[in-house]
Amino acid sequence: MIHPPIYATSCLFALALLGSSVSGQETKPAYSPDRCELVPLPDHQVSFQIDGIETTRWHFDPQYPRPFFFPFNGPSGSTLTRMGHPGAQNHDHHRSIWFAHNKVNGLDFWAENTGATIRQKFWYRYRDGNNEAIMASALGWYDAAGKELMEQDLVAATIPLENGEHLLEIQITMRPAKGQEKVTLEKTNFGFLAVRVAKSLCEYFGGGQLTNSEGAVGEEAIFGKPARWMDYSGPVTVGTGKDRKTVTEGITYFDHPENPRYPTSWHVRSDGWMGASFCLREGFTITADSTLTLRYLLHSHSGSHDPDKAAAVAAEFGRRLGFEMGKSKQAHRQYEVWRIGGKPEAEE
């Protein structure tokens, strides 16, 4: 015979294990990790990861004149970008994947030692998920005296694809800084988003090739021409010692069809870089009532440039809605970021 008090205790314990209690509360569900994650690191860095594997890393240490992404890894795990030019020290401002512009209110934010800087002021939100991980941050563009001229909201998302390929989706919104009536962007080849590829991907220094969406190949045929996307592909070295070998990988860089001046003109070089030149034809003025939002996409892919695959990625990018942000209604969160047309996390 079972003693009654022990029987009653056993029943209560069994109910607790089933996720219930006397008060009717349910136990917290077991933790399940998100596939896509952002991991803040020391020294002003954020690691973008898919399945625990780093795809890229955001660097915003104030020791640098502007923030940047490095590395930007291919499906093999080797970086497809590099820090600086392979043969010219005066191009050390080419930091992998970065934001800059040659002339903002007459100031040079492109070159290295002009005193003009871009700084991350704060982050709005790091949002993990199974389909994408999203970072939203606020950047400021400052003159040599530390006066802020322009504010930039940055949203960057890492998105998994099949066979280790992945996307880095970028949305930037520029507005005059507080107290500024307008920001004047002058005509220039340089700005806003630039990519310095790995040495082996270069046409000149390695075995790579530049190709655009219109089928043109090489710097001479592509420079200054409008295109829906640009691709830099070539050999990448993987492994060590006797296992060292080369594989072919690349980066396809897409302009979004809703961007002003789409399809953008491109500044490209055989020495290994490509950039969407928003102001190549003419300048642009930003006001508080007329901000500028641009969306770009970088596809880390296996193999050489495949126009059919690129067209499919471009079509999907064109259909995908951008991002918006707002104050969070959830506990312990100040801001939220979500896809336009979707719902903030607090309403899901």
GIWORA-V705711 format. One record per backbone hydrogen bond with DSSP energy under -0.5 kcal/mol. CO is the residue of the C=O (numbers start at 1). NH is the residue of the N-H. E is the energy in kcal/mol with one decimal. If there is no record, write none. Layout:
# GIWORA-V705711
co,nh,e
CO,NH,E
CO,NH,E
This chain:
# GIWORA-V705711
co,nh,e
3,7,-1.8
4,8,-2.5
5,9,-2.2
6,10,-2.2
7,11,-1.9
8,12,-2.0
9,13,-2.2
10,14,-2.1
11,15,-2.2
12,16,-1.9
13,17,-1.9
14,18,-1.3
15,20,-2.2
16,19,-1.6
19,27,-0.6
21,24,-1.4
35,51,-2.9
36,129,-2.1
37,49,-2.9
38,40,-0.6
39,47,-2.7
41,45,-1.3
44,60,-2.6
45,41,-3.3
46,58,-2.8
47,39,-2.6
47,49,-0.5
48,55,-3.1
48,56,-1.1
49,37,-2.5
50,53,-1.9
53,50,-2.6
55,73,-2.6
56,48,-2.7
57,70,-2.6
58,46,-1.9
59,68,-2.0
61,64,-2.1
65,118,-2.7
67,99,-0.7
68,59,-3.2
69,97,-1.3
71,57,-0.9
72,80,-3.1
74,77,-1.9
78,74,-3.2
80,198,-2.4
82,84,-0.7
82,96,-1.5
88,85,-0.5
88,91,-1.7
89,92,-1.4
91,94,-2.1
93,95,-1.8
94,84,-3.7
94,96,-1.1
95,97,-0.9
96,196,-3.2
97,69,-2.7
98,194,-2.4
100,192,-0.5
101,109,-1.8
103,186,-1.8
104,107,-2.0
107,104,-2.6
107,109,-0.8
117,142,-3.1
119,121,-0.6
119,140,-3.2
122,138,-3.0
124,335,-0.6
125,127,-0.5
125,136,-2.5
126,128,-0.5
127,134,-2.9
129,36,-2.7
133,158,-1.9
134,127,-3.1
135,156,-2.7
136,124,-2.7
136,125,-1.6
137,154,-2.9
138,121,-2.9
138,122,-1.2
139,152,-2.9
140,119,-2.7
140,142,-0.6
141,149,-3.4
141,150,-1.3
142,117,-2.0
143,146,-2.1
147,143,-2.5
149,177,-1.9
150,141,-3.0
151,175,-2.2
152,139,-3.3
152,154,-0.5
153,173,-2.2
154,137,-2.8
155,171,-2.6
156,135,-3.0
157,169,-2.6
158,133,-1.6
159,167,-2.5
161,164,-0.6
162,165,-1.7
165,161,-2.4
166,300,-2.7
167,159,-2.2
167,169,-0.5
168,298,-2.1
169,157,-2.5
170,296,-2.7
171,155,-2.5
172,294,-2.6
173,153,-2.7
174,292,-2.2
175,151,-2.9
177,180,-2.6
181,288,-0.8
183,185,-0.6
183,286,-2.9
184,105,-3.1
184,186,-0.6
185,284,-2.6
189,191,-0.7
190,102,-2.0
191,278,-1.5
191,279,-0.5
192,100,-2.0
192,194,-0.6
193,276,-1.2
194,98,-1.8
195,197,-0.6
195,274,-2.1
196,82,-1.7
198,201,-1.3
198,202,-0.8
199,202,-1.0
200,207,-2.2
200,235,-0.6
202,206,-0.7
202,208,-2.4
209,233,-1.9
210,218,-2.0
211,231,-2.7
212,215,-1.8
216,212,-2.0
218,222,-1.3
219,222,-0.6
219,223,-3.1
222,225,-2.4
225,266,-1.0
228,255,-2.3
229,213,-1.8
230,253,-3.5
231,211,-2.4
232,251,-2.3
233,209,-2.5
234,249,-2.3
236,247,-2.7
238,245,-2.5
240,243,-1.9
241,244,-1.6
245,238,-3.0
247,236,-3.1
247,249,-0.6
248,303,-3.1
249,234,-2.6
250,301,-2.5
251,232,-2.4
251,253,-0.5
252,254,-0.5
252,299,-2.9
253,230,-2.3
254,297,-1.6
256,259,-2.0
259,262,-1.4
264,227,-2.1
265,277,-2.6
266,224,-3.4
266,268,-0.6
267,275,-1.9
269,272,-1.6
269,273,-1.1
270,203,-0.9
270,204,-2.8
272,197,-2.3
273,269,-2.3
274,195,-2.3
275,267,-2.6
275,277,-0.6
276,278,-1.2
277,265,-0.6
277,280,-1.4
279,188,-2.0
284,185,-3.3
286,183,-2.6
287,290,-0.7
290,287,-1.5
291,293,-0.5
292,174,-3.0
294,172,-2.7
295,256,-1.5
296,170,-2.9
297,254,-3.1
298,168,-2.5
298,300,-0.6
299,252,-1.9
299,301,-0.7
300,166,-1.3
301,250,-2.1
305,307,-0.6
306,310,-2.8
307,311,-2.2
308,312,-1.8
309,313,-2.3
310,314,-2.7
311,315,-2.2
312,316,-2.1
313,317,-2.5
314,318,-2.4
315,319,-1.5
316,320,-1.7
322,340,-2.8
324,338,-2.4
326,336,-2.9
330,333,-1.2
334,328,-2.1
336,326,-2.0
338,324,-2.4
339,342,-2.4
344,347,-2.1
344,348,-0.5
345,348,-1.1
